[in-house]
């Protein structure tokens, strides 16, 4: 999608790019789909908040409205839930028919790292089938959930997903906090003073194949990758300096991804370097982490870092600068 909010879909393969659909002006961020050889963008309802997108559910859509309500719309009939969600909040799937979202918008922590000074003070678990909020976790002042959405993944490798959040306040800064799928707090990570923690992804980064969470601590200041493991508590297993996964004031939080990008059987974290002109693969070692290899961008990163699995089993990664989008195929 261009800066003018005009979207196109491209098919990339074997060093070539083919435009397969032109969508015109769309809402940001767009929700694209492919079905039976056709490519399109889901039309957002007229009352959908400006900085989020609907989620397709069985028989309809689920979305955050301009007034902060959660709306389940089926067959043209809306069910509205009072959530007071930030208008850039993004729904994340927890299980079939269940979603997580930050609600209870507040300006009590005016950091402004993610586009405005409004953050969520509640973690909501939504039953989209019955149209209800089934659980809510409310933070005490002055803390907030600093992020557009939680991250849902199996962090401890037990087969059940956890909900990973970033909790922040002006005195202590940000720390990672993990809940189970019902909203029970499991563990909270360390704090290092004021600043944001950008949670990126969970993958079997550990040298022993155990899952770990990749985070960039203070991507605007410290620019340090952290790897976390959830055992009896939440601890940092390794760090590596020199990475900027986010630009201050931007709502683009998709600044890194995990995959086995070089075919060695182990996942790497692909994340921009501090000058945002190179993508670097960060790999866990025995007791630390290292920069394994890099991909030059030919300019400063202006987009998210995106990855996709190809039909032939290979991987493709894309990232854009002011001059265009580059795609690498594994």
C-alpha positions as CSV (number, residue, x, y, z in Angstrom):
1,X,0.0,0.0,0.0
2,X,1.3,3.4,-0.9
3,X,1.4,6.6,1.2
4,X,-1.7,7.7,-0.7
5,X,-3.5,4.6,0.8
6,X,-3.8,2.9,-2.6
7,X,-3.4,-0.9,-2.5
8,X,-2.3,-3.4,-5.0
9,X,-1.7,-7.2,-4.9
10,X,1.4,-8.7,-6.5
11,X,2.5,-12.2,-7.3
12,X,6.2,-12.7,-6.7
13,X,8.3,-15.6,-7.8
14,X,11.7,-16.5,-9.4
15,X,12.9,-12.9,-9.4
16,X,9.8,-11.4,-11.1
17,X,6.8,-9.5,-9.8
18,X,3.3,-9.5,-11.4
19,X,0.5,-7.1,-10.4
20,X,-2.6,-9.3,-10.1
21,X,-5.1,-6.9,-8.5
22,X,-5.6,-3.1,-8.0
23,X,-7.8,-2.2,-5.1
24,X,-7.8,1.6,-5.2
25,X,-8.0,3.6,-2.0
26,X,-8.5,1.4,1.1
27,X,-8.6,1.8,4.9
28,X,-5.4,1.4,6.8
29,X,-4.3,-1.2,7.6
30,X,-6.1,-3.2,4.9
31,X,-7.3,-6.8,5.4
32,X,-6.6,-8.7,2.2
33,X,-7.8,-12.1,1.0
34,X,-7.4,-14.6,-1.7
35,X,-10.1,-17.0,-2.7
36,X,-10.6,-19.2,-5.8
37,X,-8.0,-17.3,-7.7
38,X,-9.4,-13.8,-6.9
39,X,-7.7,-11.2,-4.7
40,X,-9.4,-8.5,-2.7
41,X,-9.6,-6.4,0.4
42,X,-12.3,-6.7,3.0
43,X,-14.5,-3.6,3.1
44,X,-14.5,-2.1,6.6
45,X,-17.9,-1.2,8.1
46,X,-18.6,2.5,8.0
47,X,-18.3,2.8,11.8
48,X,-15.0,0.8,12.0
49,X,-12.2,2.7,13.8
50,X,-9.7,4.4,11.5
51,X,-6.5,2.7,12.6
52,X,-7.6,-0.9,12.8
53,X,-9.3,-3.5,10.6
54,X,-12.2,-6.0,10.9
55,X,-11.6,-9.7,11.6
56,X,-13.6,-12.2,9.7
57,X,-15.6,-14.5,12.0
58,X,-18.1,-17.3,11.3
59,X,-21.0,-15.6,9.5
60,X,-19.7,-12.0,9.7
61,X,-17.1,-9.6,11.0
62,X,-15.7,-8.5,14.4
63,X,-14.3,-5.0,14.8
64,X,-13.5,-2.0,17.0
65,X,-15.9,0.9,16.3
66,X,-15.1,4.6,16.3
67,X,-16.6,5.0,19.8
68,X,-14.5,2.1,21.2
69,X,-17.3,-0.5,21.2
70,X,-16.6,-4.0,20.0
71,X,-19.0,-4.9,17.3
72,X,-20.0,-8.4,16.1
73,X,-21.9,-8.0,12.9
74,X,-23.7,-11.0,11.3
75,X,-26.2,-10.8,8.5
76,X,-26.2,-7.0,8.8
77,X,-27.2,-7.2,12.5
78,X,-24.7,-5.7,15.0
79,X,-24.1,-6.8,18.6
80,X,-22.3,-4.0,20.4
81,X,-20.1,-4.6,23.5
82,X,-19.0,-1.7,25.7
83,X,-15.2,-2.0,25.6
84,X,-14.0,1.7,25.4
85,X,-11.1,0.4,23.3
86,X,-8.5,2.6,21.7
87,X,-9.3,3.3,18.1
88,X,-6.1,1.7,17.0
89,X,-6.6,-1.5,19.0
90,X,-6.3,-4.8,17.0
91,X,-8.2,-8.0,17.8
92,X,-6.1,-11.1,18.1
93,X,-7.4,-14.7,17.9
94,X,-6.9,-16.7,21.1
95,X,-8.9,-19.8,20.0
96,X,-11.9,-20.6,17.8
97,X,-14.4,-17.8,18.4
98,X,-12.3,-16.2,21.1
99,X,-10.3,-13.0,20.7
100,X,-8.2,-10.7,22.9
101,X,-8.2,-6.9,22.8
102,X,-7.0,-4.0,24.9
103,X,-9.9,-1.9,26.2
104,X,-10.5,0.8,28.9
105,X,-8.7,3.6,27.0
106,X,-6.8,6.1,29.1
107,X,-4.2,8.9,28.7
108,X,-2.6,8.4,32.2
109,X,0.7,7.3,30.5
110,X,1.4,9.9,27.8
111,X,4.5,8.2,26.2
112,X,3.2,8.6,22.7
113,X,5.4,6.0,21.1
114,X,2.6,4.4,19.1
115,X,0.9,7.2,17.3
116,X,-1.0,8.9,20.2
117,X,-1.1,9.1,24.0
118,X,-4.1,6.8,24.4
119,X,-3.4,3.3,25.7
120,X,-5.5,0.5,27.1
121,X,-6.0,-0.3,30.8
122,X,-7.9,-3.5,30.4
123,X,-7.2,-6.9,28.7
124,X,-10.4,-8.2,27.3
125,X,-11.3,-11.7,26.2
126,X,-14.2,-11.8,23.8
127,X,-16.5,-14.6,22.9
128,X,-17.5,-13.7,19.3
129,X,-19.9,-16.7,19.1
130,X,-22.1,-15.6,21.9
131,X,-21.3,-11.9,21.6
132,X,-20.0,-11.1,25.0
133,X,-16.9,-10.1,27.0
134,X,-16.1,-13.3,29.0
135,X,-13.2,-12.0,31.0
136,X,-11.3,-8.8,31.7
137,X,-8.1,-7.9,33.5
138,X,-7.9,-4.4,34.8
139,X,-4.6,-2.7,35.6
140,X,-4.3,-0.4,38.5
141,X,-3.1,3.2,37.9
142,X,-0.6,4.3,36.7
143,X,0.1,1.3,34.6
144,X,-1.3,0.7,31.1
145,X,-1.0,-1.9,28.3
146,X,1.4,-0.2,25.9
147,X,0.8,-1.7,22.5
148,X,-1.8,-2.1,19.7
149,X,-2.5,-5.7,20.6
150,X,-1.3,-8.6,22.8
151,X,0.6,-11.5,21.3
152,X,-0.9,-15.0,21.5
153,X,1.6,-17.9,21.4
154,X,2.7,-21.1,23.3
155,X,5.6,-19.5,25.2
156,X,6.3,-22.4,27.6
157,X,5.9,-25.3,25.1
158,X,3.1,-27.0,27.0
159,X,0.7,-27.0,24.1
160,X,-1.5,-24.2,25.4
161,X,-1.2,-20.6,24.2
162,X,-0.4,-17.8,26.5
163,X,-1.2,-14.1,26.1
164,X,1.9,-11.8,26.1
165,X,1.5,-8.1,26.9
166,X,3.7,-5.1,27.5
167,X,2.8,-3.2,30.8
168,X,4.2,0.3,31.3
169,X,4.1,3.4,33.4
170,X,6.2,6.6,33.6
171,X,8.2,5.6,36.6
172,X,9.3,2.0,35.8
173,X,8.9,2.0,32.0
174,X,7.8,-1.2,30.3
175,X,8.0,-4.9,31.2
176,X,6.7,-8.0,29.7
177,X,3.7,-9.7,31.5
178,X,2.3,-13.1,30.5
179,X,-1.3,-14.3,31.2
180,X,-2.9,-17.7,30.5
181,X,-5.8,-17.9,28.0
182,X,-8.3,-17.2,30.7
183,X,-6.6,-14.0,31.9
184,X,-4.7,-15.3,34.9
185,X,-1.3,-13.6,35.4
186,X,1.5,-16.1,35.1
187,X,4.7,-14.0,35.2
188,X,6.2,-10.5,34.8
189,X,9.7,-9.8,33.4
190,X,12.3,-7.3,34.6
191,X,12.2,-3.5,34.2
192,X,15.1,-1.3,33.2
193,X,13.6,2.2,33.7
194,X,11.5,4.4,31.4
195,X,11.1,3.2,27.8
196,X,9.1,0.8,25.6
197,X,9.5,-2.9,25.0
198,X,8.5,-4.1,21.6
199,X,7.3,-7.7,21.7
200,X,7.9,-9.3,18.3
201,X,7.3,-13.1,18.1
202,X,7.7,-16.5,19.8
203,X,9.7,-19.3,18.1
204,X,11.9,-22.2,19.2
205,X,14.9,-19.9,19.4
206,X,16.6,-21.7,22.3
207,X,19.7,-23.8,21.5
208,X,17.7,-26.7,23.1
209,X,14.7,-26.0,20.8
210,X,12.6,-24.5,23.5
211,X,10.3,-21.6,22.6
212,X,11.4,-18.1,23.5
213,X,9.9,-14.6,23.1
214,X,11.9,-12.1,21.1
215,X,11.6,-8.5,22.2
216,X,13.4,-5.2,21.4
217,X,14.1,-3.3,24.6
218,X,13.7,0.5,24.0
219,X,13.9,0.3,20.2
220,X,14.3,4.1,20.1
221,X,17.1,4.3,22.7
222,X,18.8,1.0,23.8
223,X,17.9,-0.9,20.6
224,X,18.6,-4.2,22.3
225,X,17.1,-7.6,21.3
226,X,16.1,-9.7,24.3
227,X,15.1,-13.3,24.4
228,X,12.7,-14.4,27.2
229,X,11.9,-17.9,28.5
230,X,8.9,-18.8,30.6
231,X,9.7,-21.4,33.2
232,X,9.0,-20.8,36.9
233,X,9.1,-17.1,36.0
234,X,9.9,-15.0,33.0
235,X,13.6,-14.5,32.5
236,X,15.9,-13.0,29.9
237,X,18.1,-15.7,28.4
238,X,20.2,-13.6,26.0
239,X,20.6,-10.1,24.5
240,X,22.2,-8.5,21.5
241,X,22.6,-4.8,20.8
242,X,22.0,-2.7,17.7
243,X,18.4,-3.1,16.5
244,X,15.6,-0.7,15.8
245,X,12.3,-2.5,15.2
246,X,10.1,0.6,15.5
247,X,10.1,4.3,14.6
248,X,8.9,6.5,17.5
249,X,5.3,7.7,16.9
250,X,4.5,5.1,14.3
251,X,1.6,2.5,14.4
252,X,3.7,0.1,12.3
253,X,4.6,-2.5,14.9
254,X,5.3,-5.4,12.5
255,X,9.1,-4.7,12.6
256,X,10.4,-8.3,12.8
257,X,9.7,-11.9,12.1
258,X,10.9,-15.4,12.9
259,X,11.6,-18.3,10.6
260,X,14.3,-20.7,9.5
261,X,15.4,-18.4,6.7
262,X,18.7,-20.0,5.8
263,X,17.7,-23.7,5.9
264,X,19.9,-24.7,8.8
265,X,17.0,-26.2,10.8
266,X,16.9,-23.4,13.4
267,X,14.8,-20.2,13.4
268,X,16.4,-16.7,13.2
269,X,14.9,-13.4,14.2
270,X,14.9,-11.0,11.3
271,X,14.9,-7.4,12.5
272,X,16.2,-4.0,11.3
273,X,19.6,-2.8,12.4
274,X,19.9,0.5,14.4
275,X,20.2,2.6,11.2
276,X,17.2,0.8,9.7
277,X,19.1,0.3,6.4
278,X,19.8,-3.4,6.8
279,X,17.8,-6.5,8.0
280,X,19.8,-8.7,10.3
281,X,19.3,-12.3,11.2
282,X,19.8,-12.7,15.0
283,X,20.5,-16.3,16.2
284,X,20.6,-17.7,19.7
285,X,23.9,-19.4,20.7
286,X,24.7,-21.5,23.7
287,X,24.4,-18.7,26.3
288,X,24.0,-15.6,24.1
289,X,22.9,-14.4,20.7
290,X,24.8,-13.4,17.5
291,X,24.2,-11.6,14.2
292,X,24.4,-14.5,11.7
293,X,24.0,-12.6,8.4
294,X,22.4,-9.5,6.9
295,X,20.2,-8.3,4.0
296,X,21.0,-4.7,2.7
297,X,17.9,-2.7,2.0
298,X,19.4,0.0,-0.2
299,X,17.8,2.7,1.8
300,X,16.0,3.3,5.1
301,X,13.2,0.9,6.0
302,X,9.8,2.6,5.6
303,X,7.4,-0.4,5.8
304,X,6.7,-3.5,7.9
305,X,8.9,-6.6,7.6
306,X,6.6,-9.3,6.0
307,X,7.1,-13.0,5.4
308,X,5.1,-15.7,3.6
309,X,5.5,-19.4,3.0
310,X,5.4,-20.3,-0.7
311,X,3.6,-23.2,-2.3
312,X,6.9,-25.0,-3.0
313,X,7.9,-24.9,0.7
314,X,10.3,-22.0,0.4
315,X,10.0,-18.7,2.2
316,X,9.8,-15.1,1.0
317,X,10.5,-11.9,2.9
318,X,9.6,-8.4,1.9
319,X,10.5,-4.9,3.1
320,X,10.2,-1.5,1.6
321,X,12.2,1.8,1.3
322,X,11.2,5.1,-0.3
323,X,12.4,3.6,-3.6
324,X,10.2,0.5,-3.5
325,X,9.8,-3.0,-2.0
326,X,12.5,-5.7,-2.0
327,X,11.6,-9.4,-1.8
328,X,14.0,-12.2,-1.0
329,X,13.2,-15.9,-1.6
330,X,14.8,-18.7,0.4
